Each structure stands twice: as C-alpha cells, then as structure tokens.
Amino acid sequence: MVINKKLKEIHTKSLKGDKEALKEITDIFRWQLYKNSYINGHFDEDCFQELNIKLLEGIKRFKFDKEYDIFKHA
C-alpha cells in the first residue's frame, strides 16, 4: 500500500506540471516499453516512440481508485 500511495503522490505532482515526477513515472514503466518494442527479435524505434506517447496519454487520463491496489492485482 505504501508503494501505491507513493505512486499516487507522484502522479498528482505530474498532473500539476512537475516534470521530475513525470520522469519518475515513465522510468517506472520504461522496461515495459522496451519489452514491447521488440518485434521478431529486433528493436522497433517507431513502436517505442508510439508506446511512449500512449504512456504519457495514459498518465494524464489515469484515475486512482481508493479500493483498488494496482500492485496487489498485478
């Protein structure tokens, strides 16, 4: 629950324009962007950029649910 609270604080800061907070969130999920950018064993830079855009859009739209722990259900 502490991790979830910390992520929520960082998310709130990023929505208020804190660039360091936004970078911190993107760093948390960076490995997934790289993982999903490999197609047939080769790194696809276009895919990586598209995933970065989708991540940034998702951060803006994301809403925390008080009852849901994202790490408990992963």
Secondary structure, 3 states (H helix, E strand, C coil): CHHHHHHHHHHHHHHCCCHHHHHHHHHHHHHHHHHCCEECCEECHHHHHHHHHHHHHHHHHCCCCCCCCCCCCC
